[in-house]
Amino acid sequence: MTATSVYVHFPWCLKKCPYCDFNSYGTARDDVPHDAYADAVLRELDARRAQLEGRTLVSIFVGGGTPSLWDPRALGRVLAGIEGAFGARVDDVEVTVECNPTSLDRARAAAMREAGVNRISIGVQSLDASRLKFLGRLHDAPMALSAVREARREITRVSADLMFGMPGQKAQDFEAELDRVLETGVDHVSAYALTIEPGTQFGELHKKGRLPVAPDDDYAETFLAAESMFASRGLEHYEVSNYARPGQEARHNLHYWRGGDYVGLGAGAVGCLGDGRGGARRWRDEALPAKYLESSGELARVESWEESLSAEDRVREALMLGLRTREGVDLDALEARTGVDARVGRERAIERRVGRGELVMEGARMRVPHASWLALDAIVTDLF
């Protein structure tokens, strides 16, 4: 049985943030087609049943958009359908839903728990009024902290997302915000640097020279300061942008970083399943919600794009993703999955990086030590 995760994409939000390059569409709460969208996702799931044979469900992640806008009853139908579609599942399937403070309170958290959700990730992003305005967020700091506290009264596993690397933001500013978030008792925090993506509002402004950006030195200083503060509070740095108390790591994300198979459902969702020969097939569903809703579950109409990955493609992706984690990459397991020994052809690059202390080889396990995480992109590029 092949361990498999499921990603469900919910494409609607109340307002598209200027930095967001995800498949999301701002809409009024009353205009979200809750049941129609659940029906469409379930039709797609039914069309993929043959792909699920011989697979064990290990996690479900509902991302967006803002999935906390979705009526919990409709969400619950989808979650139940997914669990029922697999012939086997682990005893403690992790079910995560992304939430925004503007659509999360204790009642909504309780309803999601009843629907089968056992972990939520809250997009706090910042607790500073000026930075929240800069990011185009609709909540304020009290609303964000209240959402975290109220959610924790109903769902044990709660994660908070925070962003740093904004213009004018110093390490001590981020530390102050982080301190307030950690006071809520969350056991997991994702701390991401603001990235300017092409095609976003920020991307267009940056291209025209009208968007200030933080210098790299500020990023590095904040990254290291945050790591120190998390450690002092008992949260371990287990992936470049993620921190957790022991045992509270995001299992869905770990499955992805380890190169595991995953099914994508919903408008714009991406899936990737191994082909049994070392390669894989990756696809993306129709991104426009209206077209997705009209697809009737026929995969030829649901999918808008696909590609075949060779075994070497999968090895490169496994290195790119796995070296972001504290545990690194098990090269023997990777070879068993792909038929490719990742060490072959990379001997000189590995020797060079090991000699510099930027790469560690522990038997068949390759990892980048924490001290070199700021140079991770260059290290991974060298291994390509």
C-alpha positions in Angstrom: 0.0 0.0 0.0 1.3 3.4 -1.0 1.0 6.2 1.6 -1.0 9.0 -0.1 -2.2 12.5 1.0 -5.0 14.5 -0.4 -5.0 18.2 -1.1 -8.4 20.0 -1.6 -8.3 23.5 -3.0 -11.0 26.0 -2.0 -10.6 29.0 -4.4 -12.6 31.8 -2.8 -11.6 34.5 -0.3 -13.1 37.8 0.8 -10.3 39.8 -0.8 -7.3 38.9 -2.9 -4.1 39.9 -1.0 -1.6 41.9 -3.1 1.2 39.4 -2.5 -0.8 36.3 -3.1 -0.1 34.2 -6.2 -2.4 31.3 -5.3 -5.5 30.4 -7.3 -7.9 32.6 -5.3 -10.8 34.9 -6.1 -12.3 37.6 -3.9 -16.0 37.2 -3.5 -18.8 38.1 -1.0 -19.6 35.6 1.7 -23.1 35.1 0.3 -21.9 34.3 -3.2 -19.8 31.2 -2.2 -21.5 28.1 -3.8 -20.9 25.9 -0.8 -22.9 22.7 -1.7 -22.3 23.0 -5.5 -18.6 23.1 -5.0 -18.7 20.2 -2.5 -20.6 18.3 -5.1 -18.1 19.1 -7.8 -15.2 18.0 -5.7 -17.0 14.7 -4.8 -17.6 14.1 -8.5 -13.9 14.5 -9.2 -13.1 12.2 -6.3 -15.4 9.6 -7.7 -13.7 9.9 -11.1 -10.3 9.3 -9.5 -11.3 6.1 -7.6 -9.2 3.9 -9.8 -6.2 6.0 -9.0 -6.7 5.4 -5.3 -6.5 1.6 -5.5 -3.6 0.2 -3.4 -3.2 3.4 -1.5 -3.4 4.3 2.2 -4.7 7.7 3.2 -2.4 9.5 5.6 -3.5 13.2 5.5 -5.9 15.7 4.1 -5.1 19.4 3.7 -7.7 22.0 2.6 -6.1 25.1 1.3 -7.1 28.2 -0.6 -8.3 30.8 -0.9 -9.9 30.9 2.5 -11.4 27.4 3.3 -12.8 28.6 6.6 -15.5 30.4 4.5 -16.8 27.0 3.4 -19.9 25.8 5.2 -18.6 23.1 7.6 -21.5 20.8 6.6 -20.4 21.0 2.9 -16.8 20.6 4.0 -17.7 17.6 6.1 -19.3 15.9 3.2 -16.1 16.2 1.2 -13.9 15.0 4.1 -16.2 11.9 4.7 -16.1 11.2 0.9 -12.3 11.3 0.8 -12.0 8.9 3.8 -14.5 6.6 2.3 -12.8 6.5 -1.1 -9.6 4.9 0.2 -9.5 1.2 0.9 -7.2 1.9 3.9 -6.2 4.8 6.1 -3.9 5.3 9.1 -5.6 5.4 12.5 -4.9 9.1 13.0 -5.4 10.8 9.6 -4.3 14.4 9.9 -7.0 16.8 8.6 -5.9 20.4 8.3 -7.9 23.4 7.1 -6.5 26.8 6.4 -8.3 29.6 8.1 -8.4 33.4 8.2 -9.2 35.4 11.4 -12.1 37.1 9.6 -14.0 33.8 9.2 -12.9 31.9 12.4 -14.4 32.0 15.8 -15.1 29.3 18.4 -18.4 28.3 16.8 -16.8 27.8 13.4 -13.9 25.9 14.9 -16.4 23.6 16.8 -18.3 23.0 13.6 -15.1 22.1 11.7 -14.2 19.7 14.5 -17.6 18.0 14.1 -16.9 17.8 10.3 -13.7 15.9 10.9 -11.1 18.6 11.1 -8.4 18.0 13.7 -5.8 20.6 12.8 -6.1 24.2 11.6 -3.6 26.7 10.2 -4.5 30.4 10.8 -3.2 33.2 8.6 -2.2 35.7 11.2 0.6 37.1 9.0 1.3 40.1 11.3 0.1 41.8 14.5 1.2 45.3 13.4 -1.5 47.6 12.1 0.7 49.3 9.4 2.0 46.0 8.1 -1.4 44.4 8.1 -2.6 47.3 5.9 0.5 46.9 3.7 -0.3 43.2 3.2 -4.0 44.0 2.4 -5.3 41.9 5.3 -8.8 42.4 6.6 -8.2 41.6 10.2 -6.5 43.5 13.1 -4.3 42.1 15.8 -7.0 41.6 18.4 -9.1 39.7 15.9 -6.1 37.5 15.0 -5.2 36.6 18.6 -8.8 36.0 19.5 -9.2 33.6 16.5 -6.2 31.6 17.7 -7.3 31.4 21.3 -10.9 30.6 20.4 -9.9 27.9 17.9 -7.6 26.3 20.5 -10.7 25.8 22.8 -12.1 23.4 20.2 -9.2 22.0 18.2 -6.0 20.9 20.0 -3.6 21.3 17.0 -3.5 24.9 15.9 -0.8 26.5 13.8 -0.2 30.2 13.1 1.3 31.7 9.9 3.5 34.8 10.3 5.4 36.8 7.7 8.6 38.8 7.9 10.9 40.6 5.6 8.6 43.6 5.0 10.1 47.0 4.3 11.1 48.8 7.5 10.6 45.7 9.7 13.5 44.9 11.9 14.3 41.7 13.8 13.1 43.1 17.1 9.7 44.0 15.5 9.1 40.5 14.3 10.3 39.1 17.7 7.6 41.3 19.4 4.9 39.9 17.2 6.1 36.4 17.6 6.1 36.7 21.3 2.5 37.7 21.3 1.6 34.7 19.1 3.5 32.2 21.2 1.7 33.5 24.3 -1.5 31.9 22.9 0.1 28.5 23.4 0.2 27.4 19.7 2.3 24.4 19.1 3.3 25.2 15.5 4.2 28.3 13.7 5.1 28.8 10.0 7.3 31.9 9.6 7.7 32.9 6.0 9.6 35.8 4.3 7.6 38.0 2.1 8.3 37.0 -1.5 7.4 39.2 -4.4 5.8 36.9 -7.0 5.3 37.9 -10.7 1.7 38.5 -11.7 0.6 39.7 -8.3 -0.2 43.3 -7.4 3.1 43.5 -5.5 4.9 42.0 -8.5 3.6 44.6 -10.8 4.5 47.4 -8.4 8.0 46.0 -7.9 8.5 45.8 -11.7 7.6 49.5 -11.9 10.0 50.3 -9.0 7.1 51.4 -6.8 7.4 48.8 -4.1 10.0 49.0 -1.4 11.7 45.8 -0.4 13.6 44.8 2.7 17.4 44.3 2.3 18.8 40.8 2.5 20.7 41.6 5.8 17.4 42.3 7.5 16.0 39.0 6.3 19.0 37.1 7.7 19.0 38.9 11.0 15.3 38.2 11.5 15.6 34.6 10.5 18.3 34.0 13.1 16.5 36.0 15.8 13.3 34.1 15.2 15.1 30.7 15.3 16.6 31.7 18.7 13.2 32.8 20.1 11.4 29.6 19.0 14.1 27.5 20.6 13.8 29.3 23.9 10.0 28.5 23.8 10.5 24.8 23.1 9.6 24.9 19.3 12.0 23.1 17.1 13.1 24.3 13.7 12.2 21.2 11.6 11.9 22.9 8.2 13.3 26.2 6.9 10.0 28.0 7.5 8.4 25.8 10.1 8.7 25.4 13.9 6.9 23.0 16.1 6.8 21.4 19.6 8.1 17.8 19.4 5.4 15.6 17.9 3.4 18.6 16.5 5.0 18.8 13.1 2.7 19.1 10.1 2.5 15.5 8.9 0.8 16.5 5.6 3.7 18.9 4.8 6.3 16.3 5.9 4.8 13.8 3.5 5.1 16.3 0.7 8.7 17.3 1.6 9.6 13.6 1.6 8.4 13.2 -1.9 5.2 11.3 -1.1 2.3 10.9 -3.5 -0.7 13.2 -3.3 -4.0 13.6 -5.0 -5.2 17.1 -5.8 -9.0 17.9 -5.8 -10.7 21.2 -6.6 -10.2 24.2 -8.8 -6.5 24.8 -9.5 -5.4 21.8 -7.3 -2.2 20.0 -8.2 -1.7 16.3 -7.8 1.3 14.0 -8.3 1.2 10.2 -8.2 4.0 7.7 -8.8 3.7 5.6 -11.9 5.3 2.4 -10.4 8.4 2.8 -12.7 10.3 5.4 -10.7 8.6 8.4 -12.5 5.3 10.1 -11.8 2.4 11.9 -13.4 1.6 15.4 -12.2 -1.6 17.4 -13.1 -3.4 20.6 -12.4 -7.2 21.0 -12.4 -9.0 23.7 -14.1 -8.3 26.9 -12.2 -11.4 28.9 -12.9 -14.1 28.0 -10.4 -17.0 28.4 -12.9 -15.4 26.0 -15.4 -14.5 23.6 -12.7 -18.1 23.6 -11.5 -19.2 22.7 -15.0 -16.8 19.9 -15.5 -19.2 17.1 -14.3 -16.3 15.2 -12.8 -15.0 14.1 -16.2 -11.2 14.1 -15.8 -10.7 15.1 -19.4 -12.6 18.3 -18.5 -11.4 18.7 -14.9 -7.7 18.6 -15.7 -6.2 21.5 -17.6 -2.5 20.4 -17.6 -0.3 17.4 -17.0 3.3 16.4 -17.2 5.3 13.2 -16.9 8.2 13.2 -14.4 11.2 11.0 -15.1 12.9 9.2 -12.2 15.7 11.8 -12.3 13.1 14.6 -12.2 11.8 13.1 -9.0 15.2 12.8 -7.5 15.9 16.5 -8.1 12.6 17.5 -6.6 13.2 15.2 -3.6 16.6 16.9 -3.0 15.1 20.4 -3.4 12.3 19.7 -1.0 13.9 17.3 1.4 17.0 19.3 2.1 14.7 22.1 3.4 14.0 19.8 6.4 16.0 19.0 9.5 15.9 15.3 8.7 17.2 15.8 5.2 16.8 13.0 2.5 17.2 9.3 3.0 19.0 8.4 -0.3 18.4 4.7 0.0 14.6 5.2 0.4 14.8 7.7 -2.6 16.6 5.0 -4.7 14.0 2.4 -3.7 11.2 4.8 -4.9 12.9 6.0 -8.1 15.5 3.4 -9.0 18.1 6.2 -9.1 21.1 6.6 -6.8 21.2 10.3 -6.2 24.9 10.2 -5.3 25.9 9.1 -8.7 26.9 12.1 -10.9 26.9 14.4 -7.8 30.1 13.1 -6.1 32.1 16.2 -6.7 29.4 18.6 -5.5 28.7 16.5 -2.5 32.4 16.3 -1.6 32.8 20.0 -2.1 29.8 20.9 0.1 30.7 18.4 2.8 34.2 19.8 2.9 32.8 23.3 3.5 30.5 22.0 6.3 27.4 22.9 4.3 26.3 19.3 3.8 26.3 16.4 6.2 26.3 12.7 5.1 25.2 10.3 7.9 25.2 6.9 6.3 22.6 7.1 3.5 21.0 10.3 4.9 22.0 13.7 3.4 21.1 16.9 5.2 22.0 20.6 5.4 23.0 21.7 8.9 21.0 24.5 10.4 24.0 26.9 10.2 23.9 26.6 6.4 20.1 27.0 5.9 20.5 30.6 4.8 22.7 29.3 1.9 20.2 26.5 1.0 19.3 27.7 -2.5 23.0 27.7 -3.6 23.6 24.3 -2.1 20.6 22.7 -3.8 21.5 24.4 -7.1 25.0 22.8 -6.8 23.4 19.4 -6.5 21.2 19.8 -9.6 
